[in-house]
Amino acid sequence: MKTILNHILTPIFYFLFGFWLVIFHPIQILAYNFFGRTAQQQVVYFLNKILVNCLHVLGTSIKVTYKTELPTDRPMIFLANHSSLHDITGLYGLFGKHKLVFVSKRSLAKGIPSVSYNLRKSGAAIIDRGDRKQAISEILKLGTFINDNSYTAVIFPEGTRRPGLQPFKIGGLNALTKKSPKALIVPLAIKGTANLYVNRKAYPLNTFQSLSWNVLEPIEQGDKTNEEILQMAYDQINEVLESD
């Protein structure tokens, strides 16, 4: 019965997901050109709230937990695990008040309604994974941006999406903290999004899954090395992912 529901509900979800991406693309353009970046970002946050709620079509439950309340008046760096595109819509839709800006691969900056336009206009660090110098340069710019504007950079330190938590890479964090040495480091564990995929395939999606975005104990940079910070973040995230 569940397999039948997977095949029935997945097309409905994908239709709604794609529909809202297309609808909000011109709205973003109008907001940016007439009212500026801030208005465009508000449109993006609202869009992603809708996209997150589209998951309810699949019978998905969504939970957000905070170990502590986060500030809204200082730069932050979210370090999150990454196993699905729904990680990103969830972050945007559930944490928009923290004014998120992402580190993203270049291939996403073209051809995807709403998504590509937002990456180009939001101040995101759009990186070429094959060009380390270019990637670091972009992330340094992002570090300066969050430092000057009290925004939040989002980085996936695993570097790629794979089953299970992968070792964290330090290059992105080094670049961000170089330009934003007072930013608060926030580990964020995203649990369950990989389970939306049956055998890691996009069709059909798995119904009645439980997803959670978990804000963990923030880390002040202080006199800690970035290696120590990454290990502390990794340990916190891994503990959540391994819990029942």
Secondary structure, DSSP 8 states (H G I E B T S, - for coil): -HHHHHHHHHHHHHHHHHHHHHHHHHHHHHHHHHH-HHHHHHHHHHHHHHHHHHGGGGT-EEEEEESS---SSS-EEEEE--SSTHHHHHHHHHSGGG-EEEEEEGGGGSSSTTHHHHHHHTT-EEE-TT-HHHHHHHHHHHHHHHHHHT-EEEE-TT-S--SS-----SHHHHHHHHH-TT-EEEEEEEESGGGGEETTEEEEE-SS-EEEEEE---B--TT--HHHHHHHHHHHHHHHHH--
